[in-house]
């Protein structure tokens, strides 16, 4: 059975450590993204820089997302239960929200999880709230945990998203390795008709491991 590690968040894990302003990030991750909606395919790269922590255990990261058409920069605070805090007026992309929300699992002690363990997390995200259900599908001897995930996001503007899928999580280095989600989005565009989106996210670089994948 897993245990919540709020008391030791940021004290013993290699994600982030507070440092002086302007210092190099404590750790950098790079993810490749393929998002498909109908016949439209978006390919992007998201870099996550861990830039510090705070006494209330908020982990600060900066995001740099680049696709064929644009580059987006954002700063996000991730709390131990997965709530996301940002002052970005345009919010975050679905992929950025998924990565940051799942990164927050570093506050869970996954060393003792077993197949069938499950739990829920709920809290604010930019412009709304999210509820995520995690269920353990497999635990490997090399430190990976496979999850089934179901995630609901409801926005203040009335739009909503329902995501289901799987995550391959590296419990030793406490970051998601692969995220695969299928979503149904409503009220997020000019038409109120539901829109389906498939997202595949893969970790391609991690300075903590000292190599690119």
Rosetta blueprint (number, residue, H / E / L):
1 X L
2 X L
3 X E
4 X E
5 X L
6 X H
7 X H
8 X H
9 X L
10 X L
11 X L
12 X L
13 X L
14 X L
15 X L
16 X L
17 X L
18 X L
19 X L
20 X L
21 X L
22 X L
23 X L
24 X L
25 X L
26 X L
27 X E
28 X E
29 X E
30 X E
31 X E
32 X E
33 X E
34 X E
35 X E
36 X E
37 X E
38 X L
39 X L
40 X E
41 X E
42 X E
43 X E
44 X E
45 X E
46 X E
47 X E
48 X E
49 X E
50 X E
51 X E
52 X E
53 X E
54 X L
55 X L
56 X L
57 X L
58 X L
59 X E
60 X E
61 X E
62 X E
63 X E
64 X E
65 X E
66 X E
67 X E
68 X L
69 X L
70 X L
71 X E
72 X E
73 X E
74 X E
75 X E
76 X E
77 X E
78 X E
79 X L
80 X L
81 X L
82 X L
83 X L
84 X E
85 X E
86 X L
87 X L
88 X L
89 X L
90 X L
91 X L
92 X L
93 X L
94 X H
95 X H
96 X H
97 X H
98 X H
99 X H
100 X H
101 X H
102 X H
103 X H
104 X H
105 X H
106 X H
107 X H
108 X E
109 X E
110 X L
111 X L
112 X L
113 X L
114 X L
115 X L
116 X L
117 X L
118 X E
119 X E
120 X E
121 X E
122 X E
123 X E
124 X E
125 X E
126 X L
127 X L
128 X E
129 X E
130 X E
131 X E
132 X E
133 X E
134 X E
135 X E
136 X E
137 X E
138 X E
139 X E
140 X L
141 X L
142 X L
143 X L
144 X E
145 X E
146 X E
147 X E
148 X E
149 X E
150 X E
151 X E
152 X E
153 X E
154 X E
155 X E
156 X L
157 X L
158 X L
159 X L
160 X E
161 X E
162 X E
163 X E
164 X E
165 X E
166 X E
167 X E
168 X E
169 X E
170 X E
171 X L
172 X L
173 X L
174 X L
175 X E
176 X E
177 X E
178 X E
179 X E
180 X E
181 X E
182 X E
183 X E
184 X E
185 X E
186 X E
187 X L
188 X L
189 X L
190 X L
191 X L
192 X L
193 X L
194 X L
195 X E
196 X E
197 X E
198 X E
199 X E
200 X E
201 X E
202 X E
203 X E
204 X E
205 X E
206 X E
207 X L
208 X L
209 X L
210 X L
211 X E
212 X E
213 X L
